[in-house]
Amino acid sequence: MGQNSLLKLISVLAFFALAAVSCWATQESLHLLLPSWPQALCWIVTVAFFIIASIGTKLIVDSLNQNVYIEKRGAKLIGGILIVLVFWLMFSMPTNTHTFFYRNAISSIASEDITTTKGYLDQLKNNTLTETKIRDKQTEVANDVWAKFGELEAEILNDANPGFGPKAKAILQDFATMLQVPRIEPLTYKGTSEQQRRQLVDAYRQKIMILLENRLTILRNSMLASDESTYKNLAATDWKNLDLMEQAISSGEADLNDADDVNDLNGRLVKGYSTIKTYQQYVDFQGNDKEHYLPESGTAVTKVKKMLSVFDVWKDFLSGHYKGHGLIIWVLLSILVDIGAFIFFDIAFKKDQYTI
């Protein structure tokens, strides 16, 4: 009798210890998912559901124990299974796994989300894509002009036909088209000696250089967006807000395990995502990022936001995401903690055996 009482006492203590871990993990998950709920309410729901799940396991064990008398054994077995499926498999286990996984992975995932989003905001605030396109177009125009100038130089310096003839004049018309000016007036020159022809080439080089610089300036102005200052200022503000939060996390002023702080971070990310989507034509997305920031349907969800939701974590996990983050380990840990608690609960409140 004494040994049996001691075993039950140890089992009660072990049950409460493991149940405390499980309930803490579940209420943490609920609080992240439903930050508007008071934390006390999360605890009440969690503890109530865990007790119900524990009773469900006891119904199963008692129904399978042929050494005790159980009324409506089959009904209680089915009821116990349904209770365990609903209150443990569909609630306690997934939320526990979510909390364990969240605590392990949120730092790296938040850092990745912040860094990537800041990178695209940086493109907007510095007008990187537009500037790159402008430089590429300016380089293309300049290369074409100087390639054409090579033809003009060769024509003027041609010893077989020295001077500035019809072909050279046709090349000037090509320059006018390329530089988008009405026409280029031929320069006056004297003589056809090599020195005089080279002086003529240098004179045309200076003239073409001035016209080209003017053309490149006009080209740049035409390619700049009319709303450039708007999106540059928005992106700069969003970038700064994310940078401040990143510094706060790094210094410990903000805690990613705190629902208020992580929701603050998510709010800043959402604003950044919105700016990126609105001005997507000025962003150069890398890899599969475009699919993430600009989904074909619905609104883009931040990686941090997905981590807050037990449903999204499990959905992404079952879809093959989170590889390398060790989610399976946390699934196993969650299962073992709960099963351990249920075993001790069944031992602690085991129905006294007697012969039917």
C-alpha positions as CSV (number, residue, x, y, z in Angstrom):
1,M,0.0,0.0,0.0
2,G,2.9,2.4,0.9
3,Q,4.7,1.7,-2.3
4,N,1.6,2.2,-4.3
5,S,0.9,5.6,-2.6
6,L,4.5,6.7,-3.2
7,L,4.2,5.7,-6.9
8,K,1.0,7.7,-7.2
9,L,2.6,10.7,-5.4
10,I,5.6,10.6,-7.7
11,S,3.3,10.3,-10.7
12,V,1.2,13.3,-9.6
13,L,4.3,15.4,-9.3
14,A,5.7,14.2,-12.6
15,F,2.4,14.8,-14.3
16,F,2.2,18.4,-13.0
17,A,5.8,19.0,-14.1
18,L,5.3,17.8,-17.6
19,A,1.9,19.4,-17.8
20,A,3.3,22.7,-16.8
21,V,5.8,22.5,-19.7
22,S,3.1,21.5,-22.2
23,C,0.6,24.2,-21.0
24,W,3.3,26.9,-21.0
25,A,4.2,26.0,-24.6
26,T,0.5,25.9,-25.7
27,Q,-0.4,29.2,-24.1
28,E,2.7,30.8,-25.7
29,S,1.5,29.7,-29.1
30,L,-2.0,30.9,-28.4
31,H,-0.7,34.3,-27.3
32,L,1.4,34.7,-30.4
33,L,-1.5,33.7,-32.6
34,L,-4.1,35.9,-30.7
35,P,-2.1,38.8,-29.1
36,S,-5.4,40.6,-28.3
37,W,-6.4,37.8,-25.9
38,P,-5.3,38.4,-22.3
39,Q,-2.6,36.0,-21.4
40,A,-4.6,34.8,-18.4
41,L,-7.3,33.7,-20.8
42,C,-4.8,31.7,-22.9
43,W,-3.7,29.9,-19.7
44,I,-7.3,29.1,-18.7
45,V,-8.1,27.6,-22.2
46,T,-4.8,25.7,-22.3
47,V,-5.0,24.1,-18.9
48,A,-8.7,23.2,-19.4
49,F,-8.0,21.6,-22.7
50,F,-4.9,19.7,-21.4
51,I,-6.9,18.3,-18.5
52,I,-9.7,17.2,-20.9
53,A,-7.0,15.5,-23.1
54,S,-5.6,13.8,-20.1
55,I,-9.0,12.5,-19.1
56,G,-9.4,11.2,-22.6
57,T,-6.3,9.1,-22.4
58,K,-7.5,7.7,-19.1
59,L,-10.8,6.7,-20.6
60,I,-8.9,4.8,-23.3
61,V,-6.6,3.1,-20.8
62,D,-9.5,2.2,-18.5
63,S,-11.6,0.9,-21.4
64,L,-8.8,-1.4,-22.5
65,N,-8.2,-2.7,-18.9
66,Q,-10.1,-5.9,-18.7
67,N,-9.4,-6.3,-14.9
68,V,-11.8,-3.5,-13.9
69,Y,-15.5,-3.1,-14.4
70,I,-16.4,-0.3,-16.9
71,E,-19.9,0.6,-17.9
72,K,-20.3,1.2,-21.6
73,R,-16.7,0.2,-22.2
74,G,-16.9,0.6,-26.0
75,A,-18.6,4.0,-25.9
76,K,-16.0,5.3,-23.4
77,L,-13.2,4.0,-25.6
78,I,-14.5,5.8,-28.6
79,G,-15.2,8.9,-26.5
80,G,-11.6,8.8,-25.2
81,I,-10.2,8.5,-28.7
82,L,-12.2,11.4,-29.9
83,I,-11.2,13.6,-27.0
84,V,-7.5,12.8,-27.5
85,L,-7.8,13.5,-31.3
86,V,-9.6,16.8,-30.7
87,F,-7.9,18.2,-27.6
88,W,-4.4,16.8,-28.0
89,L,-3.7,15.9,-31.6
90,M,-5.5,18.9,-33.0
91,F,-4.6,21.4,-30.3
92,S,-2.0,20.7,-27.7
93,M,0.6,18.8,-29.8
94,P,0.6,21.3,-32.7
95,T,0.7,24.4,-30.5
96,N,3.5,22.9,-28.4
97,T,5.5,22.1,-31.5
98,H,4.9,25.6,-32.7
99,T,6.3,27.2,-29.6
100,F,9.4,25.0,-29.4
101,F,10.1,25.6,-33.1
102,Y,9.3,29.3,-32.9
103,R,11.7,29.8,-30.0
104,N,14.4,28.0,-31.9
105,A,14.0,29.5,-35.3
106,I,12.5,33.0,-34.9
107,S,15.8,34.8,-34.6
108,S,17.2,33.6,-37.9
109,I,14.0,33.9,-39.8
110,A,13.3,37.4,-38.5
111,S,16.9,38.4,-39.4
112,E,16.4,37.0,-42.9
113,D,13.1,38.8,-43.4
114,I,14.5,42.1,-42.1
115,T,17.7,41.8,-44.2
116,T,15.9,40.9,-47.5
117,T,13.2,43.6,-47.0
118,K,15.7,46.3,-46.2
119,G,17.7,45.2,-49.3
120,Y,14.7,45.9,-51.6
121,L,13.8,49.1,-49.7
122,D,17.4,50.2,-50.2
123,Q,17.0,49.7,-54.0
124,L,14.0,52.0,-53.8
125,K,15.5,54.7,-51.6
126,N,18.7,54.8,-53.7
127,N,16.7,54.3,-57.0
128,T,19.2,51.5,-57.8
129,L,17.3,49.8,-60.5
130,T,16.4,53.0,-62.4
131,E,20.0,54.3,-62.0
132,T,21.3,51.0,-63.4
133,K,18.9,51.1,-66.3
134,I,19.9,54.7,-67.0
135,R,23.6,53.9,-66.9
136,D,23.1,50.9,-69.2
137,K,21.1,53.0,-71.7
138,Q,23.6,55.8,-71.5
139,T,26.5,53.3,-72.1
140,E,24.7,51.8,-75.0
141,V,24.1,55.2,-76.6
142,A,27.7,56.3,-75.9
143,N,29.1,53.1,-77.4
144,D,27.0,53.5,-80.5
145,V,28.1,57.1,-81.0
146,W,31.8,56.4,-80.5
147,A,31.6,53.4,-82.8
148,K,30.0,55.7,-85.4
149,F,32.7,58.3,-84.7
150,G,35.3,55.6,-85.6
151,E,33.7,55.4,-89.0
152,L,33.9,59.2,-89.4
153,E,37.5,59.3,-88.3
154,A,38.4,56.5,-90.7
155,E,36.6,58.3,-93.6
156,I,38.4,61.6,-92.9
157,L,41.8,60.1,-92.5
158,N,41.4,57.8,-95.6
159,D,44.5,58.5,-97.8
160,A,42.7,57.1,-100.8
161,N,39.9,59.7,-100.5
162,P,41.1,62.4,-98.1
163,G,38.9,65.1,-96.8
164,F,35.2,65.5,-95.9
165,G,33.1,64.0,-98.7
166,P,29.6,62.7,-99.2
167,K,30.1,59.6,-97.1
168,A,31.4,61.7,-94.2
169,K,28.3,64.0,-94.5
170,A,26.0,60.9,-94.4
171,I,27.7,59.8,-91.2
172,L,26.9,63.3,-89.7
173,Q,23.3,62.6,-90.5
174,D,23.5,59.3,-88.6
175,F,24.9,61.3,-85.7
176,A,22.0,63.6,-85.8
177,T,19.6,60.7,-85.6
178,M,21.5,59.0,-82.8
179,L,21.9,62.2,-80.8
180,Q,18.3,63.3,-81.6
181,V,19.2,66.7,-83.0
182,P,17.8,68.2,-86.2
183,R,21.1,68.2,-88.0
184,I,24.8,68.5,-87.4
185,E,26.4,71.3,-89.5
186,P,29.7,70.3,-91.2
187,L,32.8,72.1,-89.8
188,T,34.8,74.3,-92.1
189,Y,38.3,73.2,-92.8
190,K,41.3,74.0,-94.9
191,G,43.6,71.6,-96.7
192,T,43.8,67.8,-96.8
193,S,47.2,67.2,-95.3
194,E,47.3,64.5,-92.6
195,Q,47.9,67.1,-89.9
196,Q,45.0,69.2,-91.1
197,R,42.7,66.1,-91.3
198,R,43.6,65.1,-87.8
199,Q,42.8,68.6,-86.6
200,L,39.4,68.2,-88.3
201,V,38.9,64.8,-86.6
202,D,39.7,66.4,-83.2
203,A,37.3,69.2,-83.8
204,Y,34.5,66.8,-84.7
205,R,35.4,64.8,-81.6
206,Q,34.9,67.8,-79.4
207,K,31.6,68.7,-81.1
208,I,30.2,65.1,-80.8
209,M,31.3,65.0,-77.2
210,I,29.4,68.1,-76.3
211,L,26.3,66.8,-78.2
212,L,26.6,63.4,-76.5
213,E,26.8,64.8,-73.0
214,N,23.7,66.9,-73.7
215,R,21.9,63.8,-75.1
216,L,22.9,61.6,-72.1
217,T,21.5,64.3,-69.7
218,I,18.2,64.5,-71.6
219,L,18.1,60.7,-71.6
220,R,18.6,60.5,-67.9
221,N,15.9,63.1,-67.1
222,S,13.4,61.2,-69.4
223,M,14.0,57.9,-67.6
224,L,13.6,59.3,-64.1
225,A,10.1,58.5,-62.7
226,S,7.8,61.4,-61.9
227,D,7.1,59.9,-58.5
228,E,10.7,59.2,-57.7
229,S,10.9,61.5,-54.7
230,T,7.7,59.9,-53.3
231,Y,8.9,56.3,-53.3
232,K,12.4,57.2,-52.3
233,N,11.1,59.0,-49.2
234,L,8.7,56.1,-48.3
235,A,11.3,53.5,-48.7
236,A,13.8,55.5,-46.7
237,T,11.3,55.8,-43.8
238,D,10.4,52.1,-43.9
239,W,14.1,51.2,-44.1
240,K,14.9,53.3,-41.1
241,N,12.0,51.8,-39.0
242,L,13.2,48.3,-39.7
243,D,16.8,49.3,-39.0
244,L,15.8,50.7,-35.6
245,M,14.0,47.5,-34.7
246,E,16.9,45.4,-35.9
247,Q,19.2,47.4,-33.6
248,A,16.7,47.0,-30.7
249,I,16.7,43.3,-31.2
250,S,20.4,43.1,-31.3
251,S,20.8,45.2,-28.1
252,G,18.1,43.2,-26.3
253,E,15.7,46.1,-26.0
254,A,13.2,44.1,-28.1
255,D,12.5,40.5,-27.5
256,L,11.2,38.3,-30.3
257,N,9.7,36.0,-27.8
258,D,7.4,38.8,-26.6
259,A,4.2,39.0,-28.6
260,D,4.0,42.8,-28.5
261,D,7.6,43.2,-29.8
262,V,7.3,40.6,-32.5
263,N,4.0,42.1,-33.7
264,D,5.7,45.5,-33.7
265,L,8.4,44.1,-36.0
266,N,5.8,42.5,-38.2
267,G,3.9,45.8,-38.5
268,R,7.1,47.5,-39.8
269,L,7.8,44.6,-42.2
270,V,4.2,44.9,-43.5
271,K,4.8,48.6,-44.4
272,G,8.0,47.7,-46.1
273,Y,6.3,44.9,-48.1
274,S,3.5,47.3,-49.1
275,T,6.0,49.9,-50.4
276,I,7.9,47.2,-52.3
277,K,4.6,46.0,-53.9
278,T,3.4,49.5,-54.8
279,Y,6.7,50.4,-56.5
280,Q,7.6,46.9,-57.7
281,Q,8.7,48.2,-61.2
282,Y,11.7,49.9,-59.6
283,V,12.8,46.7,-57.7
284,D,15.1,44.0,-59.0
285,F,14.0,40.8,-57.3
286,Q,16.4,38.0,-56.7
287,G,15.7,34.2,-56.9
288,N,12.2,33.4,-55.8
289,D,11.7,36.6,-53.8
290,K,9.2,38.0,-56.3
291,E,6.8,35.2,-55.7
292,H,7.0,35.9,-51.9
293,Y,6.6,39.7,-52.1
294,L,4.2,39.7,-55.0
295,P,2.0,36.5,-54.7
296,E,-0.3,35.9,-57.7
297,S,-3.3,36.0,-55.3
298,G,-3.9,37.7,-52.0
299,T,-1.6,39.9,-50.0
300,A,2.0,39.0,-49.3
301,V,2.5,37.6,-45.7
302,T,5.8,38.3,-44.0
303,K,8.0,35.4,-42.9
304,V,7.7,36.7,-39.3
305,K,3.9,36.7,-39.5
306,K,3.9,33.1,-40.7
307,M,6.0,32.2,-37.7
308,L,3.3,33.7,-35.4
309,S,0.6,31.4,-36.7
310,V,0.6,27.7,-35.7
311,F,-1.5,27.0,-38.8
312,D,0.9,28.7,-41.2
313,V,3.9,26.9,-39.6
314,W,2.3,23.5,-40.0
315,K,1.1,24.4,-43.5
316,D,4.5,25.4,-44.6
317,F,6.1,22.4,-42.9
318,L,3.8,20.0,-44.6
319,S,4.5,21.8,-47.9
320,G,8.2,21.2,-47.6
321,H,9.4,24.5,-46.1
322,Y,11.6,24.9,-43.0
323,K,14.1,22.3,-44.2
324,G,17.2,22.5,-42.0
325,H,15.4,24.2,-39.1
326,G,14.9,20.9,-37.2
327,L,11.1,21.1,-36.9
328,I,10.8,17.3,-36.7
329,I,12.8,17.3,-33.5
330,W,10.4,19.7,-31.9
331,V,7.4,17.6,-33.1
332,L,9.0,14.6,-31.4
333,L,9.8,16.6,-28.2
334,S,6.2,17.8,-28.1
335,I,4.8,14.3,-28.4
336,L,7.1,12.9,-25.8
337,V,6.4,15.6,-23.3
338,D,2.6,15.1,-23.6
339,I,2.7,11.3,-23.7
340,G,4.9,11.4,-20.6
341,A,2.3,13.6,-18.8
342,F,-0.6,11.4,-19.9
343,I,1.2,8.2,-18.7
344,F,1.8,9.8,-15.3
345,F,-1.8,11.0,-15.2
346,D,-3.1,7.5,-15.8
347,I,-0.8,6.0,-13.1
348,A,-1.7,8.7,-10.6
349,F,-5.4,8.3,-11.1
350,K,-5.5,4.6,-12.0
351,K,-8.8,3.0,-11.3
352,D,-8.6,0.5,-8.5
353,Q,-8.6,-3.0,-9.8
354,Y,-11.1,-5.6,-8.7
355,T,-12.8,-8.6,-10.0
356,I,-16.0,-8.3,-11.9
